Amino acid sequence: MAIYFFSDVHLGASDKANEDLKLAKLYTLLDKIRADGRKVFILGDLFDFWFEYKHAIPKEHLKVVFRLAQLIEEGIEIHYISGNHDFWLGEYLSREVKIIIHRDYFETTEDGKRIFMIHGDGLSPSDWKYRILKKILRNRINIWLYQKVPPDWGIPLARYVSGSSRTYTKDRPADFIKDYEKYAAHKIASGYDYVLIGHTHYPSRLEFESGVYLNTGDFIENFSYGKLVEGKLTLEGI
């Protein structure tokens, strides 16, 4: 049985044609997971925006949420590590859907391999402005205040901010790749066998002397994901 890793689907970020293609590719992956998967790790940004009010959630992505719920009902464990577009994950996904939520990062041991996973936003030393913004956006008081904004106003506003963030970050991966590789190398040197990161939308698999760094890429252009079978980690595509 396999373990799957994917990230950066950014549901809701594109026009209808691209969203339809994205969903078709994602559903193909979910079918693969149903066939031979036992665990799934989503490394952030499944949604281009996600925010939960006490009595309201974004309705556009419920079909995908229901498919994830079906996998869980069939015995497949799903973990979700928050990204920079969906760090406001609330209780609905954990309480009602039974997705296991992790804030910022997660480490585990699977198939005898010690694994470290993180979405990756703010990892580059030069990304200090974003790290300041990240602290503001994830502040509990600010989240509480935003929940007081009516959903019909708050959700469109958050979508606009999310789109601005994507525009800000889309041209950075080529400059940041070495920083992510250095980060992964440091983690591997500290004792991890596998380090998995998303965020850059640049799929890659790099072998070090004592471990492997895998970037899951994205489901916008590359439709790439990671797969662990009997201790071997590979980079795959749809």
N, C-alpha and C positions, 0 to 999 in steps of 0.2 A: 504493500500500500504506500502511496506517495504523499508527500507534503508539498503544497504549492505556495508560492510567494508572488504577489503582484502588487502594483501600485499605480497611482497617477492616471486613473481613468478620466477624471474630471467630468463626470456626468453633468450635462447641462451647460457645458462651456461652448459648444459648437452650434452651427446651423443644423437644420433637420437632416440633411443628407449625411453629414459627418456623424451626427448623433446616431442615426440608424446603422451606419457602418460600425461605429464603436460598440453599439449594443449587440450587433450580430457577432462580433468578435468576442465580446465578453461572454455572451451566452454559450458560444462554442467552448470557451475555457471552463465555464461552470459545468457543462456537460462532461468534459474530461475529468473534472474533479469528482463529479458524481460517479463516474465509472471506476476510478481507482484511487481516489483521494481519501485520506483519513483526517488531515488537518489542513487549514488554510490560514495564511498570514497575509493580511492586507496592510501594506506598508504606507498607508496614508493617501489622501486625496482621491479616494473613490468618487467622491462628490466634488464638484467645483465649489459648492457651497452647501453647508449643512448647519442648521441651527434649530434647536428645539425650544419651543415655548412650553408652558405647563400643559396647555391643551391644544397645541398645534405643532405640526412638523411640515417640512416641504413635501408637497404631494406628488411632484413630478417623477420621483424616483422610486415610488412604492413597488413597481413591478420588479425592480432589481432587489429591493429589500425582501419581497416575498420569496424570490428565488433563493436568496441566502437563507431565509427561514426554512425553506424546504430541505436544503442541504443539512441544516442543523437537525431537523426532525428525523432525517435519515441516518443520523449518527456521526456526521462530519463536524468536527470542532472548528469554529471560525474565530480567529483573533483579529483585532483591528487596532493598529497603532496610529494614533492621530497624526495628521499632516498639517501643513500650513493653510489648507483650505477647509479643513474639517476638524479643527481642534476643539470646536464647541460641541463635540459629541455628547449627547445627554443620556438620560436613563431609558429612553424608549428603545434604542437598539440593544441595550444590555438587558433590560428588564423584560421587554415584550418579545424581542427577537432572539434573545439569548446569545448575542455576539459578545465575546470577551474583549473588553476595551482596555487598552494600555495607553497611558499618557507618555508621550515623548519617545520612549524606547522600551525594548523588551529583550530579555536574554533567557535562553532555555537550553536544554540538552535534548537532542533528537538523534536517534540512530547512533548513539555514542559520540556525537559531535557537539561541541560547545558552540552555540550560535548567538550572535549579537545582532539585533535588528533595530533600525531607526529610520524615520522618514528622511531626515537629513537637512531640513531647512535650518539655516543659520550656522552650518558647520564650518564654512570657510572663514578664516580669520578676517578677511576683508569685508565680511557681511555684517559689520557691527551695527549699522543703522537698522537692519532688519531685526537683530536681536533685541534692540531697544523697543521696536514696535511690537515684537512678539510678547514681551513682558506686559505691555499695555493691553494688548488684545486678550491675553489670557488671564488678566486680573479678575478675580472673582467678583469684585464690586462692579467693575465695568460690565461684566456679563449679566449680573443682576439688573443693572440699570438698563441694559439693552433689551432685556426681556419685558420691560415696561413699555417699550415702543410697540404699537399695534402690529400684528403680523403682516397685514396688508401693506404697511409702510416699511417695516423692518426687514422683511425678506427681500424685496426689490433693492433696497439700499445695500444690503449685505452682498447681493449678487453683483452690484456695481463695484463695490470695493474689492470683491474677489476677482473680478475681471481686471481691475487696475493692478492688482498684485501679480496676476499672471503675465500681464504686459511687461511689468517691471522685471520679472525673473526669466522671461523666455530666452533672452540672448546671453545668459550668463554661463550655461553649462560648459562651453568650450574653455572658458577662463578658469572655471572652478574644478575641473576634472582632477587635476593634480592634487588639489587640496583634499578631495574626497579619497583619493588613493592613499594619501599620507595618513589620513584619519583611520582608514581601514587597516593600513600596515601597523599603526600604533596599537589598535585593538587586537590584531592577530599576535603581535609581539607580547601582549599582556596575557595571552593564554587562550584566546578564542580560535576555533578551527575555521569558522565561517562568519563573515561579516556581510550583512545585506543592507543596502541603502536604496532609497528611491530618490524622488525630488528632481534630479537633473534631467529626466526624460532621455537619458543617454545609456542604453543597455550595454553592459560590459561584464566580463568575467576575467579576473586577473588572479593568477596564481602566485603566491608568495612561498617562501621556503617552508613555512609551517602552517599555511592556511590559504583560504580563498576569499577574495572580495568579489561580490556579485552585486551589480546594480540592476534592479528589475526593469529599468527603462520606463515605458509608458504604454497606454492603450489608446493613444491618439494617432501616432504615426508608425510606431514600431511594433505594437501589439506583442510585447515580450513579457516573459515571466520566468521565475525560477522554479526548479523542481528538485526535490530531494528524494532519492530512492536508494535504500540500503546504504546510506551514508555518502552517496555520491551526489554532489550538487551540480546541476547543469543549467545553462541559460537556454530557454526554449522560445519559440514564437508560434503565433497562430497563422 
